[in-house]
Structures are given as C-alpha cells and as structure tokens.
C-alpha cells in the first residue's frame, strides 16, 4: 500500500487580539468609564444628601418629642448656668440616649455625660457613633471631629433656640412660639467654622427678629432703630461675622489660612457646582425636610412669630 510521505502542514489561525483590536477595546472601555464616572459621582452625592436629610428629620422628631415631654419647651440654643455652657444639641443628645444625663456642658472643649447608674463621666468620643449618626453631615469638606470632642455640623435657628443667660434670662423658648411650623426652619446644614470640622451651634442671617426683640446672640436689643425689618418675601442671605473682615457671605468653611468664623449661616454643601454652591438640607418645625438654594432663604423661614 502506497503511503504519501509528504504531509501538508495544517494552517493555524491565531486566537489572540491584534494590537489594533486591543487599542480599540481599551478606547471603548475608557469611553464607557468617562461616561459612567459623572453618573456614579452624582449618585454618590444624591445618596449623601438623602442620608443627611434623614439625620435632620430624626433631629426634628427628637425636638418635637423633647417639647412634648417638657410641656412645650424647646432646648435653649446656648444655656449659661455659670461656666460651662450647654448647647441645644447636647440637650437633645442627653434626652435621646436612654437613661442619660448631661454632667457638664462645653467647658475647655469637653462635654461629659453619664449613662445609667454609672456616675463615671463619658465624653462624646465614647458615645461617638451615636453622636455622629445624629449631628454630623455625611458630606462635609473638613473632618468630622475636633481634637477634643466630636462636634456638630448642623445649626439651629437662633430665633427659636434662644440663647439663655440664667442670671437674666429672656423668655424660655417654647414650641408654641413658632406660629408657622411649616415655614420656619428648626435645624439645617451649617458651615464648618473650626479647623477640626465643628460648626457654630446656631445659624444667623442679615437682620434681627422684630417679634422677639432679641439679636442673634439672645441679647435684648438696646433700640428699636436696630431692627432691620423685611417683608415676608424678601430674600435674606445667611452671613457670618469675621472680626478681621466684617460681615461677609457665610457660605464657606474654615480654611487653614483663615480665622475661626464667629457666626454662621446655612451651608449649601450638597451637590455643589464649580463655585462651591449647592443646596442646604433643613428640617422645619412641622418635621418635614427640604432643600434650600442660596438666595431662597426668606424672613418667614427664620422669624418664629407671624401670620
């Protein structure tokens, strides 16, 4: 039997990609990533905004529960029994934690609590996770704690949460003083005015409350001439007062080259544009949460009395 001794070689087809094909695939992947990244960033921003709104709504509910427990009284914005002082957030925190009492308000940047029958004082750091879940915004630029304690990143309406000096107190803040709870802001996003990320506990604005006759720090105004009366539709931008530069727009955070801000408005930190301006989450006294744009704040949103 004759056998052909010449065997033709089998042609094999290459299974790999050519260089051109690889470059095309890489280009397509890079294009898809460039299209997806903005969407992912926007989704993350939306998630942080929603989380912040949920925390503010919790604070609104706790505030109403506190007022219901204490015959309609609201926490004082700042309470000066002597020295140290107590702020509204510390009052609400002690109320929120079961079987908790405030041992010492802010003094030398420390706040102390006692929980249960234990008389050992606990700093906010030891109660940190619970504090963070209530009083810190999840979308800040600066860190969420100072060197000494965990601080707040929300501020309360200084016309409702009044500064009280117990040696000569103004009328105690009461929930029934807020005649338009669906329009009056209780608590909102605040500027970070300290290098560790903390905020001023009360937000202020360009003007005073002509109904309560107290300035933003709770002091009785010496003259009616100091009142800056606005119509209910007038826009009043939030401000802070810097001793070095005077009163300027408050929509900014502390910087390493700046000075500590001594008073603050709302912080429009969510979904910010290239100019650093977005929206601020706020909770109203009827417990609904909304987003405020810069330029949207009006007298009716901050003055507690009125029709």
KAGI-V502700 format. One record per residue. RES is the residue in one small letter. SS is DSSP state (alpha for helix, beta for strand, coil for the rest). NEAR is the number of other ideal C-beta (glycine too) atoms within 12 Angstrom. D_FIRST is the distance of its C-alpha to the first C-alpha in Angstrom with 1 decimal. Layout:
BEGIN
res->RES ss->SS near->NEAR d_first->D_FIRST
res->RES ss->SS near->NEAR d_first->D_FIRST
END
This chain:
BEGIN
res->x ss->coil near->3 d_first->0.0
res->x ss->coil near->4 d_first->3.7
res->x ss->coil near->6 d_first->6.4
res->x ss->coil near->7 d_first->9.9
res->x ss->coil near->6 d_first->12.2
res->x ss->coil near->6 d_first->15.2
res->x ss->coil near->7 d_first->16.5
res->x ss->coil near->7 d_first->19.6
res->x ss->coil near->6 d_first->22.7
res->x ss->coil near->6 d_first->24.3
res->x ss->coil near->6 d_first->27.8
res->x ss->coil near->7 d_first->30.4
res->x ss->coil near->6 d_first->33.7
res->x ss->coil near->8 d_first->36.7
res->x ss->coil near->6 d_first->38.7
res->x ss->coil near->9 d_first->42.0
res->x ss->coil near->12 d_first->45.0
res->x ss->coil near->11 d_first->45.8
res->x ss->alpha near->10 d_first->49.1
res->x ss->alpha near->10 d_first->50.6
res->x ss->alpha near->13 d_first->49.6
res->x ss->alpha near->13 d_first->51.2
res->x ss->alpha near->13 d_first->54.3
res->x ss->alpha near->14 d_first->54.6
res->x ss->alpha near->15 d_first->54.2
res->x ss->alpha near->15 d_first->56.8
res->x ss->alpha near->14 d_first->59.2
res->x ss->alpha near->14 d_first->58.9
res->x ss->alpha near->14 d_first->59.6
res->x ss->alpha near->14 d_first->62.6
res->x ss->alpha near->13 d_first->63.9
res->x ss->alpha near->14 d_first->63.7
res->x ss->alpha near->14 d_first->65.5
res->x ss->alpha near->14 d_first->68.2
res->x ss->alpha near->13 d_first->68.8
res->x ss->alpha near->14 d_first->68.8
res->x ss->alpha near->14 d_first->71.1
res->x ss->alpha near->12 d_first->74.3
res->x ss->alpha near->14 d_first->73.7
res->x ss->alpha near->15 d_first->73.1
res->x ss->alpha near->16 d_first->76.2
res->x ss->alpha near->17 d_first->78.3
res->x ss->alpha near->15 d_first->77.1
res->x ss->alpha near->18 d_first->78.1
res->x ss->alpha near->23 d_first->81.5
res->x ss->alpha near->21 d_first->82.0
res->x ss->alpha near->18 d_first->81.2
res->x ss->alpha near->27 d_first->83.8
res->x ss->alpha near->30 d_first->86.3
res->x ss->alpha near->22 d_first->85.9
res->x ss->alpha near->23 d_first->86.1
res->x ss->alpha near->40 d_first->89.3
res->x ss->alpha near->33 d_first->90.8
res->x ss->alpha near->21 d_first->90.1
res->x ss->alpha near->35 d_first->92.0
res->x ss->alpha near->43 d_first->94.9
res->x ss->alpha near->28 d_first->95.1
res->x ss->alpha near->26 d_first->95.2
res->x ss->alpha near->46 d_first->98.1
res->x ss->alpha near->38 d_first->99.8
res->x ss->alpha near->26 d_first->99.6
res->x ss->alpha near->34 d_first->100.9
res->x ss->alpha near->43 d_first->103.8
res->x ss->alpha near->30 d_first->104.8
res->x ss->alpha near->19 d_first->104.5
res->x ss->alpha near->30 d_first->106.7
res->x ss->alpha near->32 d_first->109.3
res->x ss->alpha near->16 d_first->109.3
res->x ss->alpha near->18 d_first->109.8
res->x ss->coil near->20 d_first->112.6
res->x ss->coil near->12 d_first->114.7
res->x ss->coil near->17 d_first->113.2
res->x ss->beta near->27 d_first->113.4
res->x ss->coil near->43 d_first->110.6
res->x ss->coil near->43 d_first->109.7
res->x ss->coil near->37 d_first->111.8
res->x ss->coil near->39 d_first->109.8
res->x ss->beta near->35 d_first->111.3
res->x ss->beta near->34 d_first->113.8
res->x ss->beta near->26 d_first->116.0
res->x ss->coil near->19 d_first->117.7
res->x ss->coil near->13 d_first->118.7
res->x ss->coil near->15 d_first->115.9
res->x ss->coil near->21 d_first->112.9
res->x ss->beta near->27 d_first->112.1
res->x ss->beta near->35 d_first->109.8
res->x ss->beta near->38 d_first->107.6
res->x ss->alpha near->44 d_first->106.5
res->x ss->alpha near->45 d_first->102.9
res->x ss->alpha near->43 d_first->104.1
res->x ss->alpha near->39 d_first->106.3
res->x ss->alpha near->40 d_first->103.6
res->x ss->alpha near->41 d_first->101.1
res->x ss->alpha near->33 d_first->103.6
res->x ss->alpha near->31 d_first->104.2
res->x ss->alpha near->29 d_first->100.4
res->x ss->coil near->26 d_first->99.5
res->x ss->coil near->13 d_first->100.7
res->x ss->coil near->13 d_first->103.8
res->x ss->beta near->27 d_first->103.9
res->x ss->beta near->24 d_first->106.9
res->x ss->beta near->34 d_first->107.4
res->x ss->beta near->24 d_first->109.0
res->x ss->beta near->26 d_first->109.3
res->x ss->beta near->34 d_first->108.6
res->x ss->beta near->32 d_first->107.5
res->x ss->beta near->23 d_first->109.2
res->x ss->coil near->16 d_first->107.8
res->x ss->coil near->22 d_first->104.5
res->x ss->beta near->24 d_first->104.2
res->x ss->beta near->39 d_first->104.3
res->x ss->beta near->31 d_first->104.7
res->x ss->beta near->36 d_first->104.1
res->x ss->beta near->22 d_first->104.6
res->x ss->beta near->24 d_first->102.4
res->x ss->coil near->13 d_first->103.5
res->x ss->coil near->9 d_first->106.1
res->x ss->coil near->14 d_first->104.8
res->x ss->coil near->12 d_first->107.3
res->x ss->coil near->13 d_first->104.9
res->x ss->coil near->21 d_first->104.5
res->x ss->beta near->29 d_first->101.1
res->x ss->beta near->28 d_first->100.3
res->x ss->coil near->40 d_first->98.2
res->x ss->coil near->24 d_first->95.3
res->x ss->coil near->22 d_first->95.0
res->x ss->coil near->29 d_first->95.2
res->x ss->alpha near->22 d_first->92.9
res->x ss->alpha near->16 d_first->90.0
res->x ss->alpha near->26 d_first->92.5
res->x ss->alpha near->35 d_first->94.6
res->x ss->alpha near->27 d_first->91.6
res->x ss->alpha near->23 d_first->90.5
res->x ss->alpha near->36 d_first->93.9
res->x ss->alpha near->45 d_first->95.3
res->x ss->coil near->37 d_first->92.5
res->x ss->coil near->44 d_first->90.7
res->x ss->coil near->28 d_first->86.9
res->x ss->coil near->32 d_first->86.7
res->x ss->coil near->33 d_first->89.1
res->x ss->coil near->23 d_first->88.6
res->x ss->coil near->29 d_first->90.3
res->x ss->coil near->20 d_first->89.7
res->x ss->coil near->30 d_first->91.1
res->x ss->beta near->29 d_first->93.5
res->x ss->coil near->30 d_first->96.2
res->x ss->coil near->16 d_first->96.6
res->x ss->coil near->20 d_first->99.0
res->x ss->coil near->36 d_first->98.1
res->x ss->beta near->35 d_first->95.9
res->x ss->coil near->42 d_first->97.6
res->x ss->coil near->46 d_first->97.6
res->x ss->coil near->48 d_first->96.0
res->x ss->beta near->54 d_first->97.9
res->x ss->beta near->50 d_first->101.5
res->x ss->beta near->48 d_first->104.1
res->x ss->beta near->45 d_first->106.6
res->x ss->coil near->46 d_first->109.7
res->x ss->coil near->42 d_first->112.0
res->x ss->coil near->48 d_first->110.9
res->x ss->coil near->50 d_first->110.1
res->x ss->coil near->38 d_first->113.4
res->x ss->beta near->36 d_first->114.3
res->x ss->beta near->31 d_first->116.9
res->x ss->beta near->23 d_first->119.4
res->x ss->coil near->19 d_first->120.9
res->x ss->coil near->11 d_first->124.1
res->x ss->coil near->12 d_first->124.8
res->x ss->coil near->20 d_first->122.0
res->x ss->coil near->30 d_first->121.5
res->x ss->coil near->21 d_first->121.0
res->x ss->coil near->26 d_first->118.0
res->x ss->coil near->40 d_first->114.9
res->x ss->beta near->25 d_first->114.5
res->x ss->alpha near->30 d_first->111.8
res->x ss->alpha near->20 d_first->114.3
res->x ss->alpha near->30 d_first->115.3
res->x ss->coil near->36 d_first->112.0
res->x ss->coil near->22 d_first->113.1
res->x ss->coil near->26 d_first->109.9
res->x ss->coil near->28 d_first->107.1
res->x ss->coil near->17 d_first->104.5
res->x ss->coil near->28 d_first->105.3
res->x ss->coil near->41 d_first->106.3
res->x ss->beta near->51 d_first->103.6
res->x ss->beta near->49 d_first->103.8
res->x ss->beta near->49 d_first->101.1
res->x ss->beta near->52 d_first->98.5
res->x ss->beta near->52 d_first->96.1
res->x ss->beta near->50 d_first->98.1
res->x ss->coil near->47 d_first->97.8
res->x ss->beta near->39 d_first->96.7
res->x ss->coil near->38 d_first->99.8
res->x ss->coil near->34 d_first->99.1
res->x ss->coil near->23 d_first->96.6
res->x ss->coil near->26 d_first->95.1
res->x ss->coil near->29 d_first->94.5
res->x ss->coil near->41 d_first->97.6
res->x ss->beta near->45 d_first->99.6
res->x ss->coil near->40 d_first->103.3
res->x ss->coil near->42 d_first->104.0
res->x ss->beta near->45 d_first->105.8
res->x ss->beta near->47 d_first->104.9
res->x ss->coil near->42 d_first->107.7
res->x ss->beta near->40 d_first->108.1
res->x ss->coil near->27 d_first->110.4
res->x ss->coil near->31 d_first->113.6
res->x ss->coil near->32 d_first->115.4
res->x ss->beta near->39 d_first->115.9
res->x ss->coil near->25 d_first->119.3
res->x ss->coil near->27 d_first->119.5
res->x ss->coil near->32 d_first->119.3
res->x ss->coil near->22 d_first->121.2
res->x ss->beta near->35 d_first->119.0
res->x ss->coil near->28 d_first->116.9
res->x ss->coil near->42 d_first->113.3
res->x ss->coil near->26 d_first->114.3
res->x ss->coil near->34 d_first->116.7
res->x ss->coil near->22 d_first->119.9
res->x ss->beta near->21 d_first->122.7
res->x ss->coil near->22 d_first->123.0
res->x ss->coil near->12 d_first->126.4
res->x ss->coil near->10 d_first->126.9
res->x ss->alpha near->12 d_first->125.8
res->x ss->alpha near->10 d_first->125.4
res->x ss->alpha near->18 d_first->122.2
res->x ss->coil near->20 d_first->120.5
res->x ss->coil near->21 d_first->117.8
res->x ss->coil near->19 d_first->117.8
res->x ss->coil near->25 d_first->114.7
res->x ss->coil near->15 d_first->114.3
res->x ss->coil near->20 d_first->111.8
res->x ss->coil near->13 d_first->109.2
res->x ss->coil near->21 d_first->109.6
res->x ss->beta near->22 d_first->106.5
res->x ss->coil near->33 d_first->107.3
res->x ss->coil near->32 d_first->104.6
res->x ss->beta near->47 d_first->104.2
res->x ss->beta near->31 d_first->105.5
res->x ss->beta near->40 d_first->106.0
res->x ss->beta near->27 d_first->108.8
res->x ss->beta near->23 d_first->108.0
res->x ss->coil near->14 d_first->111.1
res->x ss->coil near->14 d_first->109.7
res->x ss->coil near->15 d_first->108.8
res->x ss->beta near->12 d_first->110.7
res->x ss->beta near->23 d_first->109.4
res->x ss->beta near->24 d_first->105.9
res->x ss->beta near->28 d_first->103.1
res->x ss->coil near->40 d_first->101.8
res->x ss->coil near->35 d_first->98.1
res->x ss->coil near->32 d_first->96.9
res->x ss->coil near->35 d_first->96.0
res->x ss->coil near->33 d_first->97.1
res->x ss->coil near->18 d_first->95.7
res->x ss->coil near->11 d_first->95.8
res->x ss->coil near->7 d_first->98.1
res->x ss->coil near->22 d_first->100.4
res->x ss->coil near->19 d_first->103.3
res->x ss->coil near->25 d_first->103.3
res->x ss->coil near->37 d_first->104.1
res->x ss->coil near->26 d_first->107.3
res->x ss->coil near->32 d_first->106.9
res->x ss->beta near->43 d_first->104.0
res->x ss->coil near->44 d_first->102.9
res->x ss->beta near->50 d_first->99.7
res->x ss->coil near->44 d_first->96.4
res->x ss->coil near->37 d_first->94.0
res->x ss->coil near->37 d_first->90.9
res->x ss->beta near->38 d_first->88.3
res->x ss->coil near->27 d_first->85.8
res->x ss->coil near->27 d_first->87.5
res->x ss->coil near->15 d_first->87.0
res->x ss->coil near->7 d_first->86.7
res->x ss->coil near->11 d_first->90.5
res->x ss->coil near->19 d_first->90.4
res->x ss->coil near->25 d_first->92.0
res->x ss->coil near->29 d_first->90.5
res->x ss->beta near->32 d_first->92.2
res->x ss->beta near->45 d_first->94.2
res->x ss->beta near->42 d_first->93.9
res->x ss->beta near->44 d_first->97.3
res->x ss->beta near->39 d_first->98.5
res->x ss->beta near->33 d_first->101.7
res->x ss->coil near->37 d_first->104.4
res->x ss->coil near->22 d_first->103.1
res->x ss->coil near->27 d_first->99.9
res->x ss->coil near->22 d_first->97.6
res->x ss->beta near->33 d_first->95.4
res->x ss->beta near->29 d_first->95.0
res->x ss->beta near->29 d_first->93.8
res->x ss->beta near->37 d_first->96.4
res->x ss->beta near->24 d_first->95.6
res->x ss->coil near->30 d_first->97.7
res->x ss->coil near->19 d_first->100.7
res->x ss->coil near->25 d_first->100.6
res->x ss->coil near->40 d_first->103.0
res->x ss->beta near->27 d_first->106.4
res->x ss->alpha near->32 d_first->109.8
res->x ss->alpha near->30 d_first->109.2
res->x ss->alpha near->41 d_first->106.2
res->x ss->coil near->49 d_first->108.3
res->x ss->coil near->39 d_first->111.9
res->x ss->coil near->36 d_first->112.4
res->x ss->coil near->25 d_first->115.5
res->x ss->coil near->25 d_first->115.7
res->x ss->coil near->9 d_first->115.3
END
